[in-house]
Amino acid sequence: MRIVTARATPARRTYTAEEVDAAVARLADPDRFGHASEIVTHAAPSLAGVLDAALAQGGWFGAAHESLLAQACGDHDPQARLDAVRALVDEQTRLGMLVGVAVGFELAGELADPNPTQSYEEG
Protein backbone atom coordinates (compact mmCIF):
# COMPACT_ATOMS: atom_id res chain seq x y z
CA MET A 1 0.00 0.00 0.00
CA ARG A 2 1.22 3.46 -0.88
CA ILE A 3 0.15 6.77 0.67
CA VAL A 4 -0.43 9.50 -1.90
CA THR A 5 -0.65 13.11 -0.83
CA ALA A 6 -2.87 15.67 -2.54
CA ARG A 7 -3.69 19.17 -1.48
CA ALA A 8 -7.10 20.62 -0.92
CA THR A 9 -7.96 23.03 -3.68
CA PRO A 10 -7.60 26.58 -2.38
CA ALA A 11 -9.86 29.35 -3.58
CA ARG A 12 -8.62 30.44 -6.97
CA ARG A 13 -7.87 34.02 -7.73
CA THR A 14 -9.82 35.52 -10.60
CA TYR A 15 -8.16 37.75 -13.18
CA THR A 16 -9.36 40.78 -15.07
CA ALA A 17 -9.06 40.94 -18.84
CA GLU A 18 -6.48 43.70 -18.40
CA GLU A 19 -4.34 41.52 -16.11
CA VAL A 20 -4.44 38.66 -18.60
CA ASP A 21 -3.61 40.98 -21.51
CA ALA A 22 -0.63 42.42 -19.61
CA ALA A 23 0.62 38.93 -18.66
CA VAL A 24 0.33 37.72 -22.26
CA ALA A 25 2.22 40.81 -23.46
CA ARG A 26 5.03 40.02 -21.00
CA LEU A 27 5.27 36.53 -22.50
CA ALA A 28 6.58 38.12 -25.71
CA ASP A 29 9.99 38.43 -24.01
CA PRO A 30 12.00 35.49 -25.43
CA ASP A 31 14.16 35.25 -22.29
CA ARG A 32 11.10 34.22 -20.26
CA PHE A 33 10.95 30.79 -21.91
CA GLY A 34 14.40 29.39 -21.10
CA HIS A 35 13.50 27.78 -17.79
CA ALA A 36 9.96 26.99 -18.91
CA SER A 37 11.31 25.16 -21.97
CA GLU A 38 13.58 23.04 -19.79
CA ILE A 39 10.74 22.12 -17.43
CA VAL A 40 8.28 21.38 -20.22
CA THR A 41 10.85 19.22 -22.04
CA HIS A 42 11.34 17.27 -18.82
CA ALA A 43 7.59 16.88 -18.23
CA ALA A 44 6.55 16.42 -21.89
CA PRO A 45 5.83 12.68 -21.76
CA SER A 46 3.61 13.02 -18.68
CA LEU A 47 1.98 16.21 -19.93
CA ALA A 48 1.16 14.54 -23.26
CA GLY A 49 -0.80 11.89 -21.37
CA VAL A 50 -2.67 14.54 -19.38
CA LEU A 51 -3.46 16.45 -22.57
CA ASP A 52 -4.67 13.30 -24.35
CA ALA A 53 -6.91 12.41 -21.40
CA ALA A 54 -8.31 15.95 -21.19
CA LEU A 55 -9.08 15.99 -24.92
CA ALA A 56 -10.73 12.57 -24.73
CA GLN A 57 -12.76 13.44 -21.62
CA GLY A 58 -13.86 16.71 -23.18
CA GLY A 59 -15.16 14.87 -26.23
CA TRP A 60 -12.86 16.85 -28.51
CA PHE A 61 -11.83 13.83 -30.54
CA GLY A 62 -15.06 11.85 -30.57
CA ALA A 63 -17.37 10.88 -33.39
CA ALA A 64 -17.51 14.37 -34.92
CA HIS A 65 -13.72 14.48 -35.18
CA GLU A 66 -13.61 11.02 -36.74
CA SER A 67 -16.26 12.07 -39.25
CA LEU A 68 -14.25 15.14 -40.27
CA LEU A 69 -11.12 13.03 -40.56
CA ALA A 70 -12.86 10.47 -42.78
CA GLN A 71 -14.34 13.26 -44.89
CA ALA A 72 -10.93 14.91 -45.34
CA CYS A 73 -9.30 11.63 -46.34
CA GLY A 74 -12.12 10.56 -48.65
CA ASP A 75 -12.38 13.60 -50.91
CA HIS A 76 -11.35 12.71 -54.46
CA ASP A 77 -10.30 16.24 -55.38
CA PRO A 78 -6.64 16.62 -54.27
CA GLN A 79 -6.98 20.35 -53.55
CA ALA A 80 -10.19 19.89 -51.55
CA ARG A 81 -8.55 17.03 -49.61
CA LEU A 82 -5.50 19.20 -48.88
CA ASP A 83 -7.73 22.09 -47.76
CA ALA A 84 -9.76 19.78 -45.50
CA VAL A 85 -6.63 18.27 -43.93
CA ARG A 86 -5.19 21.76 -43.35
CA ALA A 87 -8.42 22.87 -41.68
CA LEU A 88 -8.43 19.76 -39.52
CA VAL A 89 -4.80 20.27 -38.46
CA ASP A 90 -5.53 23.94 -37.68
CA GLU A 91 -8.50 22.94 -35.52
CA GLN A 92 -6.50 20.26 -33.71
CA THR A 93 -3.73 22.76 -33.06
CA ARG A 94 -6.17 25.29 -31.62
CA LEU A 95 -7.84 22.69 -29.42
CA GLY A 96 -4.50 21.32 -28.25
CA MET A 97 -3.33 24.82 -27.41
CA LEU A 98 -6.50 25.73 -25.52
CA VAL A 99 -6.55 22.51 -23.51
CA GLY A 100 -2.78 22.72 -23.04
CA VAL A 101 -3.09 26.22 -21.60
CA ALA A 102 -5.81 24.99 -19.23
CA VAL A 103 -3.57 22.12 -18.14
CA GLY A 104 -0.66 24.57 -17.68
CA PHE A 105 -2.86 26.87 -15.67
CA GLU A 106 -3.82 24.03 -13.35
CA LEU A 107 -0.21 22.85 -13.15
CA ALA A 108 0.81 26.34 -12.04
CA GLY A 109 -1.81 26.14 -9.30
CA GLU A 110 -0.47 22.78 -8.17
CA LEU A 111 3.09 24.11 -8.10
CA ALA A 112 2.05 27.23 -6.18
CA ASP A 113 1.44 25.18 -3.03
CA PRO A 114 4.38 22.86 -2.39
CA ASN A 115 2.77 21.56 0.83
CA PRO A 116 -0.21 19.33 -0.04
CA THR A 117 -2.76 18.96 2.72
CA GLN A 118 -4.80 15.82 1.92
CA SER A 119 -3.66 12.20 1.87
CA TYR A 120 -5.35 9.08 0.59
CA GLU A 121 -4.36 5.48 0.10
CA GLU A 122 -3.73 4.29 -3.44
CA GLY A 123 -4.57 0.68 -4.09
Contacts in CASP RR format, 6 or more apart in sequence:
PFRMAT RR
TARGET T0000
AUTHOR 0000-0000-0000
METHOD contacts of the structure
MODEL  1
MRIVTARATPARRTYTAEEVDAAVARLADPDRFGHASEIVTHAAPSLAGV
LDAALAQGGWFGAAHESLLAQACGDHDPQARLDAVRALVDEQTRLGMLVG
VAVGFELAGELADPNPTQSYEEG
1 121 0 8 1.000
1 122 0 8 1.000
1 123 0 8 1.000
2 121 0 8 1.000
2 122 0 8 1.000
2 123 0 8 1.000
3 119 0 8 1.000
3 120 0 8 1.000
3 121 0 8 1.000
3 122 0 8 1.000
4 119 0 8 1.000
4 120 0 8 1.000
4 121 0 8 1.000
4 122 0 8 1.000
5 116 0 8 1.000
5 118 0 8 1.000
5 119 0 8 1.000
6 116 0 8 1.000
6 118 0 8 1.000
6 119 0 8 1.000
6 120 0 8 1.000
7 110 0 8 1.000
7 113 0 8 1.000
7 115 0 8 1.000
7 116 0 8 1.000
7 117 0 8 1.000
7 118 0 8 1.000
8 117 0 8 1.000
8 118 0 8 1.000
10 113 0 8 1.000
15 23 0 8 1.000
26 32 0 8 1.000
40 47 0 8 1.000
47 103 0 8 1.000
47 107 0 8 1.000
50 103 0 8 1.000
51 96 0 8 1.000
51 99 0 8 1.000
51 100 0 8 1.000
51 103 0 8 1.000
54 99 0 8 1.000
54 100 0 8 1.000
54 102 0 8 1.000
54 103 0 8 1.000
55 61 0 8 1.000
55 95 0 8 1.000
55 96 0 8 1.000
55 99 0 8 1.000
60 95 0 8 1.000
60 99 0 8 1.000
68 84 0 8 1.000
68 88 0 8 1.000
68 91 0 8 1.000
69 88 0 8 1.000
71 84 0 8 1.000
72 81 0 8 1.000
72 84 0 8 1.000
72 85 0 8 1.000
72 87 0 8 1.000
72 88 0 8 1.000
73 81 0 8 1.000
73 85 0 8 1.000
74 81 0 8 1.000
75 81 0 8 1.000
75 84 0 8 1.000
END
